[in-house]
Structure formats: C-alpha cells, structure tokens
Amino acid sequence: MTIIRRRSALALPLAGLASPAFSQGAAPAAQGAPAGYPSGYADIVTAAQREGSLLIYSIMSPENWRPVIAGFNARYPGIRVETLDLPNTRDVFERYLAERSTNSRTGDLLATAEPAGWIEMSRRGEILEYKSAEDDAWPAWAKPLPGIYTCSSDPLVFIYNKSLLPEAQAPKTFAQFVERANANQRGWRNKITSYGVHNSGLGYSGNYAFVRKHGEPAWDWFRQLAELQPRWERSGGPMTEKVTSGEYVMGWFVSAITFWPRLNDPARARILGWNFIGDGQPVILRGVAIPKGARNPNAAKLMLDFIASADGQRAFGRGGLTPARPDVRPGEGIRHTFSSITEAIGGEQNMCFIDYDPKMIEDYQPFLDRWKNVYGVR
C-alpha cells in the first residue's frame, strides 16, 4: 500500500473537506459477479479487469477509504485502486472539469458532499446515468439524480466541553441550545462556534437545510445566538481542538465524522461530549457517481456497486463515515448509521437533509446577506 499526497486542484467556477490519498495494489485473479446481480454483469467484471485500474477523486481521507478498498480488492483483486483526496468539496468538480476540457486523464469516480456541484454536473450532462445493481435497496432520497447515489449520511451535531457544561445540562435540541445560551450569556460570550455561512460551503448548506425546515423561528434563534458573538471556523478540526482546550464551551452543526474519531482517545472522551439535534438534525448526503469523462467506466461501476452494497456501506462505516443504506446497523466498529440516527431523534421527520434542492443555488446570495446581517458579520 502506497501513500500518495497530491493536493493540486485546478480552478474553474463551481461550488468544502480535506486529506491525503492512497492507493492499493492488486492481485491478478478476478472474482465473479455477486449472487443476485443482473445477468450480463459478468461482462462488466471482465471489462473492468481489462481496464485494470480505477482513479477516484474525493474529499475523504485514506482512513475512510482503507476498508472500502480492502473489501473491493477482495472481491475484484485484478483492479488497482487509487484515491486522490482534494482540499474541499468543490475541488472535486473543478479538477474534473478542468481536465475534461483538455481531454486529460481524470477521475473515473467522484465522491463528495456538495449538492450544488452535483446539480451543476447533472445539468452539464457530465454524469453517466448508470443504474446500480443495488438500486432497489435504496430509498428515493438516496438517489437524487440519475446516476448519483449516496455513499454516506453524515450528521452535524452539538459538541461541548464537559468540564464547562455538565452532561445533564447539555442541549439535545436547538431550542434547548438557545435557551442555555441565553441563560449563560456572560460565560458563553465569544465561546460558542460553528461553520460560518460566509466562509464554508458546509456552513451554508447546513444552515440552509435548518432554515428550510423551521422557517422564521430559525432566524429568531440565530438572532438570539448573535448576542453571544459566536466565532466561526472553516472546519471541524479546529472546533474540536478549541472545545477540548476550553477556548469554546460548545459548537453546533459540527461534522460528526470529524469529531467522533477523537473520542477513541480516552483522555479526550473524558472531556468531550456530543448530542444529536433532536428538533432538526442536519444530515449531509455525500454523493458518488461516474463522470462521463471516465477512462475506466467499468471499474467505476464495480466500485459504485460495491459502495452501494451492504458490505461496502459497512466498510465505509468502519472507515469513519455514516452508512446511509437503511438496512445497515451499528456494530463491528460502526458508531452510527442512518437508521440509528433516525431512531435517536424520534423519526425521519426530525431530519434536515442537506440534499439536492435547486433552490439552494438560487438562494445563496440573499441567504448569505441575511445571515451576515443577523450575526453582524462584515
């Protein structure tokens, strides 16, 4: 296994996460099509073996991909997989489109959490409209546009410092969060954090999904939080570090897949607490699809189908993402899945899907302007 650190991304207009990439070598023999797959699927396997390699552009880290690639190579050992992890969500599309425009080698499979970018790619006709062999196992929300599937459903959560905020007082709904903030204005001023709409794509999409669910009451909550002068971060790592140190009391809409791995450290686990947001749980629908410019489309089909399978979803769960497939449950190293989150917050009606609503693109500037005005951001 070779670690490859390549972070260059070409800039083209389109509409954030980051880390290095890695590749995994392969053995020569091929496996057959999984039981129950359509007749003729063996032809895709044979063609993929002839292609012999697969290049994935994503925003996920080597740790996220490692169990997925191990499982894929166990099933299809004749295909060498390389992943290129790009600095933020939009870079996946920008790099692909730049390379596509010059007919250069580009990614065979794209995986990123950027609904607006996926919508634009679909409108450009750049998504291969491949129907996965696992399609019937997925609900409609998880396959939002032709050829695009959801590889994980990652929540944004509350995090807090347990020495500054006792667990019994930690909010489990946004309404409780605002109530606690109002009751602790002096102690919490400048000591709460989140992604900013002005400096983070995830900040925009998370807040937009929350406002879409709650309407004007959400803006009223934001106005009350503004009194505490929150501080804005671009990513979950700094939020977690500063909550750990006590610089922040708590954060909201923090990426759980950035935060949860820190709890594997017992010293951190004694300090850090977290909760779901029971009255409006934002969930990122991380998309995966084969672009029209793929040089190895058959290998990409095999990987997309593996990711969409129960085995592939469990592999992503062991790699730190949140399996989206409804029949996959926690356990064996998987902290949470879409189903367990749904149960924890009292039903799917309490979800705020960060999904593929075209209005998210159209509403960006007026939403940003209002958000900046409410929070006093210049």
N, C-alpha and C positions, 0 to 999 in steps of 0.2 A: 504494500500500500504506500503510495507516494503523496505527500502533502504538497499542494500547489498553491502558491499565494500570488494571485493575479488580480489586481484591483482596478485596472484601467477601464473606463467606460466612456464611449463617445457621446457627445451631447447633441441631441435633437429635441425639438419640443414634444412634450407629452407629460402626463403626470405620473415613504420611506422605510431599512433594516440591513444588517451587515455581518461579514466574517469571511475567513479564508475558505478555499475549496480543496477538494481532494479527489483522487481517482483511485480506482481499484482494478487490479489486473484480473485476468480471467483464465480459466482452464479451457481446453479445446472442445470438450464434448457438449452436445446440445440435449436439452430435455424436450419432452413432448408438450403439447398444449394441455393446460389444466383440464381436469374432468368437468364436463358440463359446458365447456366453451363451444361456440358455434362450429359446425362442420366447415372445413376450409381454414380454420385458424392455424393449423399446422403449416399452411403456406406462408403465413405472416412470420411464424417462427423461423422457417427455413430462410426466408428473405432477410430477416434480421440477423441471422447467423452469417449470411454472406456479407452484410454491411459491417458487422464485426465490432462496431463501437457506437457510443452514444455520448453526446455532449449536452449537458443540462445547464441552463442559466437560471439562477435562483437567488433568493436573499437568505437562504438557510445556511447554517454552518456545517462543517464536516461532521460534528456530533449528531446533528439532526439526520444527516443522510447515511451515516455509517450503517445502522441496522437495516435500512431500506436496501442499500446496495448489496449488503451481505445476503439478504433474502433473495433479491433479484438474481444475483450471481449463482446462488444455489439452484435456482430454477432454470436459469439460462447462462451456463458457465462460459459460453463461447463469445460473450459480448463484453467488451471493456467499457466501463462507465467512468466518465469524468464529470465533475461538477465545478462550475465557476460561480462563486458567491460574490455578488456585486454589492456595492456600498448601500444602496437604498432601492426601494421598490420600483421607482420609475426607471432606474438604470437598466433593468432587465429589458424593457421595451426599447429604450433609447439605443442601447447597444445593438439589439437585434435589427432595428430599422436602419441604423447606420450601415451595418454590414450587408443587409439585404439590398440597400440602394446601390452598392458597388459590386453586388454578386459575389461577396466574400463568404468564406466559411462562417457559419453562425450556429447558434444553438439548435439542437433537434427537439428540445422540450423546454418549455418555460414554466417557472413556478414562482409566483409572487402574490403578495397581498395588496393589490392595487386595483380596485374595481373600476375606477375611471379609466385607467390604462387598458384594461381588458375590453371595456366598452369601445374605446377608440380602435383597438386592434381588430375587433369584430367588425366595426364599421368600415375599416380599411380593407376587409376581406383577407386578412392575414392569418386567420385561424383555420386549420384543417378541421373540417366538420366530421370528425371521427366519432362514431358511437361506440363506447367502451363495451367490451364483453360483460362488464359488471354493471351495466347501466340500470338494470331492473332493481338492483339493491339500493338505489339512491333516490331520495325524495326530490321533488321538483326544485326546491330552493338550493340544492347542492349541485345542480347542473343548469346554471342560469342562462347560458347562451350556447348555441350549437358548438360542440367540441370542447367546451370548458367544463371541468369538473372541480370539485372542492377537495383539496388534499388534507386540509385540517380546519378546525373551527376553534380558533384560539381566543379566549376571553380576555377582556380588560377588567382589572379588579381593583379593589381597595388594598393598599398595603399600609402598615403602620409599625411604629416602634413601641413594643410592649412595655418598655420602661417609662414611656411618656404617656401612653394611652393604654390603660388596662384592658385586657381582652373583653371583660364584661361590658365595657363602655364602647367598644369598637363598633362603628356603624355597619349594618348589614343591608341598608337601603340608602339611596341618595337622599331621601327626605331626612333620615336619621343623621346622615353626614352633615347636612346643612344645619340641622338643629344643634349638633355637637359643636360645630364651628361657631355658631352664634353664641353658644354658652361659654366658649373659651377664646373669645376674640383676642384678649391680651396675650395669652400664652401661645396662640397659634398664628399670630400675625407674622407674615413672611416665612412661615414654617409648614406650609402645605404646597404640594406640587402636582403637576400633571404635564402632559404634552400641550404645547400651545398650538392653536389653530394657525397662527401666523408663522410658525417655524417647523411644522411637522405635518406630513400627509396623514399620519395616523391620528394626530390631534384633530384635524379637520373631519375625517371620516367617522371617528368615534363620537365627537360632539354632534355631528350632523345626524347620525343614527339616533342618538339620545333625544335630540330636539324633535326629530320626526315622530318619535313615539309620544313624547309628553307635551309638545307644543309650547304655548306661552308659559306654563308653570316651570318649564326647564329654564327659560330665560330669567324668570324671577329667582330661581335658585342660584343661577350664575351671578346675578346682581348682588345677592347676599354674600356669596363667596368672595366677590370682588372687594368687599370691605376688609377682608383679611390680607389683601395684597399677595395673592399666590405668586409663586416663582415657577417659571416654565422651563422645561428641559426638552431636548430633542429625542432622547431615547430612554429606555427603561433602566439601563445600567446605572447611569448617574443618579436617577431617582432612588434606586435600591441602595446604593452606597451611602447616599446622604440621609436616607431614613435610618439605615443601620447605625450611622455615626451620631444620630440625634440632631443633625442640622435641620432635617424635616421631621415633623411629627408623623405625617402620613401623606400618601399620594392617592390620587384617584385616576381611573382609566389607565392603569399601568399594565403593560403587557405581561400576562401571567407566564408565558413561556420564557421570558427574560428573568422573571422573579423566582419561579418555582425551583430551578436548579440550585439557587443559593441556599435553599432550605436543606440540601444534602449535607451542608456543613453544620454540625450540632451547635457550634458556638453562635452562628447566625440564627439558627432556628430558635434559640432561646430569646433572641432579641426581636426577630421579625414576625409579625402576624399579618394575616390577609383574610379578606372575605369577598365572596361574590356580591354583586349589586342586585339585590332581590327585586327592586321595582323598575329595573331597566338594565339588563345585563348586556353590554356591548360584546358582540362576538365577531371576530374577523373571519370572513370566508376566504381562505387562501386558495387561489385558483391555480390550476395546472392545465396546460394544453399544448398541442403540437402546432408549431407555426408552419405556414405554407412554405417557408424557405428551408425547411429541414432537409439536410442531405441524407439522413438515416431515418426516414419516417417509420419504417417497420420496427426498428429497435425502439423508437419512441412509443409506438403503440403498445409494445410489450411492457415498457416501464409504466405507461399511463394505466394500463390494465392492472399491473401489479400494485401500484399505489392505490387504485380504487378497490382492490380486493380486501377482504378481512385481514389476510396475512400482512399485506402492505400497510394497512392502517395501523395494525398493532406495532409494526416495525417503526413507523413514524412516532407512535406513542412512546416507544422505548427510547427514541431519539429526542424526545422532549417536546414534540408538538402534541396537539389535542385531536385525536381521531374524530372525524366528522361522520363516519358511517354509522347509522343508527344501531346496528346490531353488534357493535364493538363495545365492550365493557371495560372498566378499570381492572387493574391487576397485572401481575407479572411486570412490574416496573412502570406501569401506566398510571399516572395520578388521577387524571380525569378524562372523560370522553364527552362528546356532545350529549349523549343520553344522560350521563350522570350530572352534568351541569343543568340540564333541563329539569331533572328531578330536584336538585338542590335549590333552585329558585322558584319552584312551585308551578312549573309548566312553561311551555314554549311561548305562551302569551306574554311572559315577562322578559323575553329576549329582545334585544335591539340588534338585528342583523346589520352588519356593515356589508351591504350587498351591492347589487348592480343596478341601482336606481339611476336612470339617466339624468334625473334632476340634480343629482349630486354634482354633476359637471356644470350644469346651467346655473346653479345657485351659489357657486363658490364665492364669487366676489361680494354679493350682498350679505352672505352669511359671515364672511370674514370681517367685513366692515362693521356689522352689528356686534360681533363677538369682541372686536378690538375696542369698540365704544363702551361696551358693558364693563370690560375689565381694565379700561384705561391704558391699553397697550398702544404705544406710538408706532 
